[in-house]
């Protein structure tokens, strides 16, 4: 794992036979599953404490997963498990889709050189490890700050499985389901204990990240004069999502609010939270007397969803705009729109509030 960025790892996917346990499950003489290796369970728990999810990708009979359900002390450690005869690469694609994360955010641990090679060939962005590499994987996370959201991440993804199951059973439309979920978004200037989570969002989010601003640069800018860090918390009838969004606002020019970073968790993709956060920041800028609103965008292969959102919000490239703010990085553009006239509104199924007691607090 030398030189590997642990911030890019959101889920470790474990093979079963020869990896999680020694024997081959379909060859056991009874319905009893092989006993998991204690060191592997300990590694899974250590990763969970760091906010890293675990899943399963095993080329075996699907009945093995049914038998695993009878071992809840083991089964509960894994999200979106895949046990079938399909290729490992296909299993990883399904896991990433079910969890709502990029496939490049997965790491596969598998004892088979063939299976690792198959994944490396078809999913070149996925890191693969042999079981003996697990201690090095754990070492890559040593000394890194763990936020409350990180410690709660596995539980919140498990709650997300419940949401997804309820959505599949719901008989109405998607919008009716979202309204039934009673989603509530709270926006305000970041409290001190929310700053570590904002830095984590800057480092770990990709789909809904406008500029890829590094945590160190975000911390530096947030502490500088004229800048404010805003966060968004979300909850619904199933529970709290925690802090799901962060935005750095540059207010050094009162007439033009600039946003060097807008970042949201991929867990809220498709639920209107990103749009609601952006639109409320625009409205707050106008209420503060600003005439224009700017967002720094660094296009990547991953953040198409963010780019579409910014375009739908009426933001356009400022290259030809007199006095346009310079890009923070050479590969970034500044998008701008006027705050005069009608501003877009959050989705009607999402209730948005602002915490006035944190308003205008400098981070």
Buried (B, 14 or more C-beta within 10 A) or exposed (E): BEEEEBBBBBBBBBBBBBBBBEEEBEEBEEEEBBEBBEEBBEBBEBBBBBBBBBBBBBBBBEEBBEBBEEEEEBBEBBBBBBBBEEBBBBBBBBBBEBBBBBBBBBBBBBBBEEBBEBBBEBBEEBBBBEBEBBEEBBEBBEEEEEBBBBEBBBEBBEBBEEBEEBEEEBEEEEEEBBBBBEBBBBBBBBBEEBBBBBBBBBBBBBBBBBBBBEBEBBBEBBEEEEBBBBBBBBBBEBBBBBBBBBBBBBBEBEEBBBBBBBBBBBBBBEBBBBBBBBBBBBBBBBEEEBBBBBBBBBBBEBBEBBBEBBEEBBBBEBEEEEEBBEBBBEEBBBBBBEBEEEBBEBBEBBBBEBBEEBEEBBB
